[in-house]
């Protein structure tokens, strides 16, 4: 159903899109495109792959053509010395988490703890973000929306939320392997059907 009131998953996606400053027109256009009868159904899928030096990747795909997406992902990985993995052989090393990125602030853990308790969130992990002066908060997926609202309530209007696969055992690759692995990730992210790529590299 394209009615957000009847489709809880759609309502969450709309909330996430608005949180990430996607214009309302774009959201409505995407819903219309996805519900028009002459447009193929978009489906989500996940590919697992190995890189170099013990690296692994979780490749999230959103496509209206599963065969094309599969061919493109496999070709991109194989061409760069990576290897597509059997289903489940990589994912068991990752946890599904709600991820909230605050791009413009280093959060204070005590203040965040108070906000989390107030919001009824029992457990979270605060990390430094990829960019200097940013923060990442990881929570259980079911707590993501309330934690996101709590963080925005602290005045962090630029915060963005998503669901992500987070590595349970990060690995540090050699500089050479890291660069080659990043080439695989960047090539995958350029594919139209690839929504995001997660990895287990700590460096």
N, C-alpha and C positions, 0 to 999 in steps of 0.2 A: 504494500500500500504506500502511496506517495503522500499520505496524510500524516504529518509528524505526530499528531495526537494518537493515531492508531498504530504507528510504527515506532517503537521505542528506540530501535537502532538508528533510524533516520533522525529522530530527535536529537540523539547524542552526537551524530555526525554534524548536524546543523549547529549545535551548541559549540562543538569543537571548531567548526569553520568560522563562526562568528568570533570566537575567542582568538582565533589566529588572524583576525582582521580581513577575512575574505568578504568582499562586498556582497550585500544581500542579492543584488541582481545576478551575480555569478552563481550564488547558491541556488537560486530559483531556476536559472538556466540549466544548471547541472541536473537538478531534479527532473525538469521537463525533458531533457535529453535522455535521461535514464528511464523515463516512464513512457516515452513515445513508442508506439508499437513497431515503427519501422527501424528502430535502432536496436542493435544486438544487446543482450543482457551483459552487464559488467559483472565479473566474478572475481573474488579475491583468491589468491593462491600464494603459497610460500615455497620457495626453493631453498635448499641447503647446499652449501659448497665449502670446499677447502681451498685456502690460498697457500702461500709459502710460509715456511718457518713455524708451523703449528697454528696458523691463523684459520679461522672459520668465519663464514658469512651466513646471515639469514637475509634472504632477498624477498621482500614483500611486493607482490604484483597485483595490480588492479587492471583488468583487461576485458575487452569485449571479444577477444579472439585468443583462446587458450593455446591453440597450436602455434600461432605466431609468437606469442609471449614465451612459450617453452623453447622454441627454436632460437629466438634472439638471446635469451638468458644463457642457454647452454653454449651457444657459439661464442658469446662475449667472454664467458669464464674460461672455456677451453682454449681460446685463441691466446690467452694471456697466462698460460701455464697453471691455471687453477683447475679444479676438478669438481663436477657436480656430485653431491653426496647422496647416499640412499636416504629416503625419507625417515626422519627420526634420529639419524646418526649424529646430527649436529644439534638439533633443538633440545635434546635432553640436557645439554650443557648450558642452557639459557633459561631464565625465568621471564614470564610475561609480567610486565610492570606498567603502572601508570607513570608517565614522565612529564614533569612540569619544568619548563625552562624559563628562568627569569634572566633576560639578557642584559639587564642594566643595573644589577645589584648583587653584592655578596651578602647573602642572608645570614642573620644571626641565629644560631641554633636554638638558643633559649627562647627567643621571641617566637620562632617558628614552632617550637614545642608547645608553647602556650596556645597558639592559634590552632594547632593540630588537636590538642585536647579539647578545646572549645568546639571544634568541628566534629568531634567523635572519632578522630583517626588515631588508632593505637600505635601504628608503626610507620616510620618513614626513614629514608636515608637522604642526607644532604651531602651533595658533592660539589666540587668546583666545576663550572661549565667549561666547554671547549674554548670559549673566548674569555680573555682576561676580564675580570670584573663581573662575571656572570655566575649563576648558580643553577644547579639541577636538583630537583627533589623527586625521589622515587617512592612510590606507594603501591599498595595492592590495587589492581585495576578497579575494583568496586569502590575504592576510596578516592579515585582520581578527581571526580567532579566536585566533591565537597572540599577536598584539599585545594583544588584550583580556586574555588570561590573564596576560601580562607586567605589564600595568598594574594588574590586581587583585593580582598578586604583590608590587607595590610598596606595597600597603596601601590602594588606592583601591577599596574594596568597593562604593561607590555608582556606579561607572562603568557606562555603558550603551553597547551597540553596535548598529549598524544599517548597512544599505547606503544610500547616498545619491548623488544626482546633484549634482555640484559644478561651479559655473560656471567656465569657463576665462577669461572676460573680464567681471568684475563691472562694473556700471554704477552711477553715482550719479544718482539721480533728484531732481528738484525736490521740495521738501517737500510740495507739493500733490499731485504725481503719486505720491509715496511713500505718502501717506495713502490715496489711491484704490486703489492696488495692494494695500495691506494689507487694505482692505475686501474685495477680490476673494478674497485668500488666506483670510481669516477665514470668508467665506461658503462657500468650497469645503470648508474643514476641518470645517464644521458638517454637511456631507452625510454620511449613513451610509456610503455606498460609498467615500468618499475616505479613503485611508489616510494620505497625507501630501502636502504641496505644497512643492516646492523652487523657489527663484528666484535671479535673478542680481543683485539689488540689494545694493550695498555699504553704503548708509546705513541 
